[in-house]
Amino acid sequence: MRAKNLNIIIHNMDCNSEDWEIDTFHAIHRSGLKIWIGNGLLGYHIEKPKYQELGWLEKYKLHQQLKDLIKEKSKN
């Protein structure tokens, strides 16, 4: 996956946290984007709309944003 696309996803998580649902295995955007988070940092990948693996740096950036998103969701 290109980092540019991931930057858009991360920005969206930061600015529009209400559009995201988090469960034990997935981060799901209201548009249908589905990210597998069930195996932790090393297992992150995008499932929908099209399967995409992420590089190490991209996984780390996503992990950091997911931690912030989970904190934000727990406040509400």
Sequence and secondary structure as in RCSB ss.txt:
>XXXX:A:sequence
MRAKNLNIIIHNMDCNSEDWEIDTFHAIHRSGLKIWIGNGLLGYHIEKPKYQELGWLEKYKLHQQLKDLIKEKSK
N
>XXXX:A:secstr
  HHHHHHHHHHHHH GGGEEE SSEEEETTS EEE TT GGG EEEESS EE  HHHHHHHHHHHHHHHHHHHH
 
